[in-house]
Amino acid sequence: MRKFGKLVIGGIQQKLFNLVLFAILLIVAAYTAVIVWQASSLHELVSNTSEQQKETITSTAKQALDERLTESLSATTQMEAYIADDMFRDLSHAVGTISDYAERLFENPNAYSAAEVAPPDAATDGVATVQLLTSKGANPTESATAQQIGLAGNMSNVMLSVLENSEIDACYIALPSGVTLFADDHASTKFAEDGSILPVDMTKRPWYTGAVDKGGIYFTDVVADVFTGEVGIVCAIPVYREDELVAVVGADLMLDTMAQYVANSGEGNDFVCIINDQGHVVFSPKAEGTFKVEDASRATDLRASDGPLADFVNASLGSATSPTVVEADGRAYYMSGAPVPEVGWAVVNAVDAQAIDDVSHKLSGAFDVIVDKALAEYGTNSSRSLTTIIVLLIFATVLALAGALVLSRRIVRPLGLITKRLQSLGGDDLQFVMEDEYRTDDEVEALAESFAKLSAKTLRYVDEVTRVTAEKERISTELNMATAIQASQLPRLFPAYPNRPEFDLFASMDPAKEVGGDFYDFYLVDDDHIALVMADVSGKGVPAALFMMVSRILLKSHLQNGESPGEALVSVNEQLCEDNPEKYFVTVWVAVVQISTGKGIAANAGHEHPALRRAGDKFELVVYPHSPALGLIGGIPYVEHDFALGAGDSLFVYTDGVPEATNAGKEQFGSDRMLDALNEHVDANPEEVLTNVRKHVDAFVDKAAQFDDLTMLCFRYAGTQGES
């Protein structure tokens, strides 16, 4: 057997090829004769029907295209434009109502007493309120500014009424001094991360400067809201008193619904886009090309583009247009446009000229009639040739079988010997050895050689597997020992302090691997103080467990030496940062509670928010700013938070393995579900509380693998009298 590239001479491949070639030549010769005769009949049939097909296609396509474009596209575009225009008219009416009242207010300032306007309050989130905002450097207490604020404050009821009775998201009145009265129901967006109120100079915003420059009602381009980031449009009107600008009134209309509608329109062969009065595309489902949405500074003015597109856009901004063929991005579209008069925009509907479904369906029906007729005639001719083909195929099959019988013995016999030898392998006899019967100078010989090599490799592999299995058993034994050592380091005998009726507690840790990085701890600092600790080390496995043990020992040492939670965290952080080449870190919540009074001090180093339940109430998260985790940055202070527990109050702390427990759908358990589990039985003792939370986590995760440690601790304070 010789090989030339992929060509094999003298092997099974050639033998089978010769056999198949012999049969195929017979079949092809017979079938060719039939096809030649059949083709002559089909040629005449196709000639007679081609002209009829052409006429049918032309007439049906024209009729379907006219119906779709005339009856549907124009009507849809005009309806969409009407709906959009009605929405913008409502916006301008709302702004007009506020500006009319503002003009009367500023024309007669002495007729109104000063009204107080409070700054934003995050607690009012979800409730429509009027809030006082100032620009950076503005002084609301300065006499003239304070007088303007008091006068403008009389607008509060009007602004809230307009906000409630229209579709706008917010309304406001901005004074030239940099002071703004802002009415909306999301006061929390006015705060920076540090809790301070955001300074915003509304006199620099596009709606303010645009209205002043125009001297009348002004609509902005599509912009992102300065507080929420949502997409919308602003309508503004300047207010004058004796030709002096005294204020600018504005209102927001969020266009998320319009944006979503336009985005969904691009899923098929047609789409909708919105063009503003500058010829810019402001809403479109297209991510590339002519109709891609760009910033105003980079956007192309389609009114000034080349060819029919510019004519179509200019016409659509002025009046409704009939369907027009327009070339864009190398494709032809049937386009229809309609203006939105209130803002000077236009709605454009476009349909790909190559993908009109109705035309395809009608053409399919016409084709079916013609094809059915052709198939009927073809069937008559085919039946006459079927008998001839069958006879020829039977003859060719007989010849092929005869050739196969002659060659089969030579081909199959060595394979049978190899199979018999392979079946005999077993027990201590696992070696397959080449023998003369397998040397056939073709693929059978190559197969036997492969089996011989595989047999030798298998024996070596068995020896290797035996060695590796023994090593794995040794490692497994050591990991089990590490798990036992880690568990012994944490307090696990409950009740922990049976002779202390002032409190009750329970804790648990379930590592995701044999050993974990989470830990809890509790111990009496002295007879009247108990320390509570919950921590989570970055990483998993043995390294994290070792880092956990070091962190726990250091923290316990400093707390028992009399350091406060914040001082202890500072000390441990410095020690961990000194020698931490692997950059491990640990998040910690630690508290020391005075048992006789219930007063406590807590410090949080990047850990989860604790949950607190007051007696007779429900668990709620106690949210406050965190300090950084231990082991990251040296030389930093850790903020302490004072708290007090009353009789019957409970404290629940945990690691992120609880809220971040994930089910098979990649959905997390979350803080809300955790609080629901805590509050299912609010009077449960600490052990029942942890059991109930774990039951809910397990039910949520179901069969998904646990990917993080689950560690929890519940502390219930009974008071010095032991009352619950």
N, C-alpha and C positions, 0 to 999 in steps of 0.2 A: 504494500500500500504506500503510495507516494502522495505528498501534498504540494500543491503549487498555490500559495496564498490560501484562499478558502476553497479552492477546487481540489477534490479528492479523487485520485485515480486508483481503481482496483479495490475500493472498500464497499461497505454496505450501501453507502450513498449512491455509488455508481450503479450497483446492482439494482437497487430499487428504482433509480432514475430510468434505467433501460426498460424496466418492466412498465412503469407508468407512461413513459414516452411511447412505448409500443401501443398501449391502449388508447392514449390520447390521440395519436395520429389516426387510428381507425375511426374514433368518434368524430374528430374534426373533419375528416374527409367526407363522412356521411352527412354531418350536419351542415357543412358548407354547401353541399349540393342542394339541400333543402332550402337554405337561406337565400341562395341565389334566385331560386324560383320564387320564393316568398317575397323577396325584395322587389321584383318586377311588379307584383300585384300591389304592394304597398305604395310604390312610386305613383302609380296611376291614381290611387285613392287620395294621397296627399295633395296631388295637383288639383284634383276636383274640389277639395275642401279649403285650401289655403286662402282663396279670395273671400270666401264666405266668412272665415275666421277674422280676417283683417277688417272687414266692414263691421262685424259685430263688436269687436274690441273698440274701434273708434267711436261708434255711436254710443255705446254703453258708458265709456270713460267720460265723454263730454257731458252726458246727462247727469251722471253721478256727481261729477265735480261741481257743476253749476248748482245742483240742489244743496250740497253740503256747504259751499262757501256763501251762497246767497241767503239761505234760510237759517243757518246755524251760527256761522262765525260772526257775522255782523251783529246779530241779535245778542249773542253772548257778550261780545265786547261792550256794547252799549249798556247792557244791564250791569256789568261789572263797574263801568265808569260811573253809572248813576248811583250805585251803592257807595262807592268811594267818595263821590262828591257830596252825598248826603251826610257822610261821616265828618267831612271837613267843614261843611256848613254848620253842623252842630258845634264844632270846635270854635269857629269864628263867632257864633252867636253867644257862646259862653263867655268868651273874652270881651265881646261887646257889652254884655250885661255888666260885667265887673268894671269896665272902663267908664260906662255911663255913670255908675254910682260914684266912681273915683273923681270924675270931673265935678259933680255936685258937691262932693266932700271938700275938695281943695278950693273951690270957688267961694265957699262959706265956712272957713275954718273955725270962726268964732261961734258957730252954731252947734259945735260938737264938743263934748268934754273929752279929756284924754282917756284912752282905753289901754289897758295893760296887755302886752303880748309877751308870753313866756318863751324862753329858748326851748329847743327840742328836748323831749323827755322820752328815753327808750322804753319806759314803762307803758307809754300810750301807743306802742306799736300795734297796728291793726285798727286803731280808732282815728277817724278824721279829726285833725287838730290844726290850728294855725300856730306856726312857730316863727320865732325871730332869729334870723341869720345875719351875720355881719361879715364884711370883707376884712382881710388882714389889715390892721391899722385903723379901721373905723372905730369910732368911740360913741357907742349908743347912749352914754350918759351925758355927753356934751349937750348943752342947753338946746341949741337949735335942732340937733338930731333927735334928742329925746322928745321935743315938741312934735316933730314930724312923725315919729313912731307912735306917739299917743293919738295923733289925728288919724293916721293910717290904720290904727288898731280898730277903728269903727267899721272897717271893711270886713272884719272877721266873719260875722254872720252871713254876709252876702257871699263871701268866698266859699264858706262851708256849704251853703245852700246850692250854689252852682255846682260844686264838686259832687254833691249827693244826687243831683237831678240831671246829670249829663254823663257822657261816656269818657270824660277827660280823666287823666291820672293824677294831675296836680294843677293848682293855679297859684299865682303869686303876684305881688306888686313890689317892684324894686325902685328904691329911691336913689337919686344921684349921689347921695352921701355914702353909698355902699351898703346900706341896710335893706334887707328884704324880708317881707312877710310871706311865708311859704305855707300853703295849705295842702296836706296830703295825709295818708294813713300809714306811712312807713317812716316814722320819726327816727328809728334806729339807724337808718342809712346816713344820718347826718353826723355820725361820730367816727373819729379816727380809731386806730387799734389801741391807742393808749387811753381811750375813753373821753378825750377832749372833743369839743364840737368843731367840725370842719369849718375853716374860714373860706368863704366863697365870695368872690367879687362878681356879682351878677351883671355889673355895668360893663364887664368885658366879654360877656357871653354873646354869641352871634345874634340871638333873638333880640337882645337889648339894643345893640349897635345897629342892627338892620332896621328895627322899627324907628329908631331916632333918625337914621339917614333917610328913610323913606318918608317919615312924617305922617304915617298912617298905618293901617293894618298890614302886617308883615308875616309871611310864612317862611320858616327856615327850610333848609334842605333836611334830609333824613339825618338825624344826629343821635349819638348815644347820650342818655341821661347822665348828668354829672354825678348823681348819687347812686342810682341803681344800675347803670350801664345798659339798660334796656333800649331798644331801637324805637325812635318815635320822631314826631314833628312838633315844633313849637309855633303857636300863633301869638303875636304880640301887638299891642297898640300903645303909642305914646300918649301921655296925658299932659296937657299944657294949662297954665293959668297966666293969662295976659302975655301970651307968647313965650313964657318961661317954662321949660321942661320941669315938671314936678315929680313925675313917676312914669314907669313903663309897666303896663299890665300884661301878663302872659299866662299861657296854659299849655300843658303837655297832653299830647294824644299818642299813646303807645300804639305802635303799628305791628306788634308781634303777630296778630291774627292775619293781617295782610301779608306779612313776610312769609308766614307758614303756608298760606294759600298759594302764593306765587311759587314757593319752593316745591310744593307738592305737584305743581302743574308740569314740571319737567320730567315726569316719570315715563311718559310715552313719547309719541312722535310730534306732539304739539306742546307749546308752553305759553305762559303769560309773563309779561314784564311791564314795569311802570317806569315812565320817562318823565323827568321834571321839566320845569319851564326853562332850564338851562340846556336842555337836550342831553342831560346825563341820565344814565340808567341807575335808578335808585333801588329797585327790587327786581331780581331775576334768578331763576334756578340754574343759570349757566355759570360754570366755574371758569370758563375760558372764552376767548373770542370777543366779538363785537358787543355782545349783550352781557358781559361780565360786569359786576358791580365794582366800582373803584371809588377811592376817596375823591372828593370834589377837586382837590388839587391835581389829581392825575387823570380824572375822568375825561373821556372824549365827548365833545359836543356833536351828537349825531346829526344835528341840524346842518352842520358844516361838512359832513362827510361827502364822499364822492358818489355820484350816480343816483339811482332811484331811491335809495335809503333816505337821503337827506330830504327829498321831496315828500316822501311818505311821512317822515317824522314831523316836518313842518305842517303838513296837512292835518295830521292826527291831533296836534296841539290846538288846532283851530276848530275842527269839526269832525264828525264821524265820517270815516272813509269806507268805501266798498273794498272787498277783498282785492288785494294787489300782489302781483308776483314781485318779490324783492330778493336780490342776491345778498347773502351775508355769510362770511366765513366759508366760502366755497360751496354753499348749499343754496338751493332755491326754496323759498318759503312763500306760502300764501298768507298775507298779513292783513289784519283789519285793526283800525285804531279808533278811539273815541276820547274826547277831551274830558278832563275833570275841571270845570270852570273855576271852582272856588279857589284852587291853588295854582291853576295854570298848568297842570300835569296832563298826561295822557296814558290810557290803558291800551296795551297792544297785545293782540292774540296772534300767534304764528303757528302754522301747520306745515310740516315737511311735505313738499310737493311730491316726493317720491313714495310717501307712505299714507295714502288715503285709503282707510280700511273699507269704506263703502264701495269704492270703485273695485277693489280687489274681490269683494264678495260677489258683486254683479258679474264681473268678468269670469269668475269661477263658475257661476251658473251657466253662462253662455258657452263656456268651454265644455262643460259637462255634456251638454246636448250634442255638440259636434263630436266629442271624443266617444260618446256612447255609440253613435252611429258608425264611427270608424271601427270601433272594437267589434261591433256586430259583424261587419263585413270581414274583419280580420279573423274572427272566430270560425267563419265558414271555411276560409282557406286553410286555417291551422288544422282543422279536423281532418282534412284530406292528407296532410303531411304527417300527422301524428303516428299513424300506423307504420309508415316507412321508417320514422325515427326510432320507434320501439324495436322494430326488427333489427335495425342496424346496431342499436345499443346492446341487445341480447347477444348478437354475434360477437361484438367487441368484448363483452363481459366474459363469454366462454373462452375466448383466446387469452384474455388477461389471467383468468383463473388457471388455465393450463400452464402458462408461463410461471405463475406463482408457485404451483405445486412442484415444478421442476427445481426451482431455486430455494424453496423453503427448507428442504432437508439440510442443504449446505449452510444456510444462514442460521437456522434455529437450533441445530444440534449442539453447537458449542455453548449457546446461551442456556440450554437445558442443563448441561453439565455444571456450568457456573452456579445456576440456581440451586441445584441439588447440593453442591458443596456449601453454599451459604446457609442453607437450611440445616445442615448438620453441625454448624458452629454452635458451641454452648459449653457451659461448665468451664473446665480448664482449657478446652480446645477452642481458642479464639483467633488462631492465626490462619489467614488465607494465604496460600502459597501458589505461585505460578506453576502450571504444569503444561506439558507438550500439547494436550488436547485443546488448550485455550489459544495456542499460537496459530491464528488463522490469517495473519497479515492484513487485518482490517480492524474496524471499530470494536469487534468482539475482543480482540487481543488487547486493545487500548483499555477497554472496560475492565478486563481481568487484571491488568497491571494497576489500574486505579484502585480496585478492591484490595489488592495486595498491599499497596501503600497505605490505604485507609485503615486496614487491619493493624498494621504496625503502629500507626499514629494513635489508634484507639487504645491499644494496650498501654502506650505511654501516657495517654490522657487519663486512663483509669488510675494509674499510679499517682498522677498529679492531683486528681480529684480527691483521692484518699488522704493525701497530705493536707490539702486546703481545708477539707472538712474537719480534720482534727484541730487545725489552727482556729477555724471559726468557733468551734465548741469552746476553746480556751478563752477567746475574746468575749463570747456570750457570758461565760461564767464570771469574768471580771466586771462586765457591765452590770450584771445582776448584783454583784457585791457593791458597786458604786451606787446603785439605786438604794440599796439598804442603808449605806453609810449616809447618803444625803437625807433620806427620810428620818434617820435617827437624830440629825442635827436640828430638826424643827420640833417645837412642842406639839405633841400629838395625843396626850392623855387628857380626856375630857370627862367630866367637868374639870377645868384647869385649876380652879381655886374653890373647892366645895365649901370651905369655911368662910368665904367672903360673900355674904348675901347682898352686898351693895351692887354687885354687877354679875353678869353672865356673858360668856363669849364662846365662840366656836370658829374654827378655821379649817381649811382644807387646801391641798395642792395636788393637782393631777398633771404630771409632766407629759408633754407631747412625745418625747423620746424616753429612753431608759432613764436618763437624768435630765433635769431641766435647769432653767435660769431664773425662774420665779422663786421668791421666798416670802413667807410671813413670819412674824415674831411677836411675842408679847411676854412681858415680865414685869415684876414689881421693882420699880426703882428704889422705893422705900416702902414703909408700911402704908403710906397714904398716897402714893403715886404709882400709876401703871403706864407702861410704855406700849404703844401699838405701832407695828411696822408692817408695811406692804411694799414690795419691791419687785422689779422686773429687770433682769440683766439682758443686754443685747446679745443675740445669738442663742444657740441651743447646744445640747450635748455636754460632754465632759468639760471642755474649756469654760463654758458659761457657768456650769455648776461650781467649778473651782473659784471663779471670780465671785460667784454668789456667796460662797462660804467666807471668803475674805471680807467682803462688804458687810455681811451680817455680823461677824465678830467685831470689826472695827466700830460699827454703829452702836452695838450693844455696850462696848467698852466705854465709849464717850458718854452715852446716856447714863450709865450707872455711875460714872464719875461726877455726875451732877450738872452736865451741860444741858442747855435747853435744846429743843429740836433743831432750831436754826443754827445754833453754835455747833451741835454735833455734826450736822450736814457739812458745815464749812470745814471742820477738822477732817472728816472722812474724805471729802472731795480733794483736799490738799494731799492726803496720803495716797489716794488712788491715782492722782495725776503725776505723782513723782516717778512711778515706774509702771507705765502702761503702754508698752510698745505695740500691742495688738489693737489699741484704741477701743477697748471694751468700755462700756458705760452702763450705768444702772439708774433707772428712774425709781424714786422713793417717795412714799407718803409716810410721815412719821408724826405721831402725836403723843403727848404726855398728859394724862387726865388725873386731876386731883380727886381721889375717891370720895373724900368727905364732902366736897362741894359740887362736883360735876364740872368744875371749870377746867379748861384744857388749852393747850398751845399746840398748833399743828404747823408743819412746814411741808411744802410740796416741791420736790425736785423733778419736774417734768412728768409726773405720774398722772393717772386718771383722776377725774373729779370724784370725791367721795359722795355717798348718798346718805342723807340724814332723814330720820323719821322722828317727828315730835309725837309725844304721847297723844293718842286719839286721832292722829292725822296720818298722812301717807308719806312714803319715801319720796324725796326730791333730791336732785343733784345740787351740791354746793359748789358753785362755779366761781372761781377767782383766778387771777393771773398766776402762772407757774414760774418757778425759778428753773434754770437749766439742770439737766441730769448730772449725776456725779460722774467724775472721770473725764469730762470734756474740757473744761476751762478752769484753771486755777485762779485763786485770788479773788473770788466773787462772793458777795454776801447771799444769804438765803432768807427770804422774807418769812416771818412768822405770822400766823393768824390765830387770834384768840377766839374761843368759842365756849359755850356753856351747855351742859346736858342737864335736863330735868328728869325727875323720876319717870320711868317708862319710855324715855327717849332711846333710839337705837341708831347705831352708826354702821354703815356697810362700806367696806373698801375692797378693791379687787384689782387684778391686772388686766391688760388689754385683751387677754385671751377670751374674756367673757363677751364684751360688745363686738369683738372682731371674729367671733366664731362664725364659720362660713359653711353654707349648705352646698349641695351639688350644683345649684344654679348660680354660684358665685355671689350670693346675697349674704350680707353680714347680719348677725343677730341684732346689734345696735343697742344704744342706750335706752330707747323707748321701750323695746321689748323687755329689757332688763328691769326697768322700773315697773312694768306691768307684772312681771313675775314676782318682784319684791312685794308689790301691793296686793297680790292675789289673796294672801292671808296675812294681814298687817299685824295681827296679834301673835303670830308664831314666835317660838323661841329661836335663838340664834342658829341652832343646829337645823331646825325645820326650815328656817329662811334659806340657808345654803343648799339644803336638799331640794327645795322647791325651785331655786334658780337653776341648779344643775339639771333638774328634770326638764325644765323648759328649754335649756340650751341643747340637751340631747335630742329632744323632740324636733327642734328646729333644724339641727345639723343632719339628723337622720343617719344615713349610711355614709356620709362624707367623712373623710379622714380628719382627725384632730391635728391641726398644723401649729398650734401654739399651746403653751402651758395654761391651765385653768386654775387660778388661785384666788381664794375669797376669804374674808374674815368679817364676822358680824359681832359687834359689841353692844350689849344692852345694859343701860344704867338704871338701877333700881332705886338709888338714893340711899341715904344713911339709915333709913328705917326699913329698907328692903322692900318697899312698895313697888308694884308694877302697874 
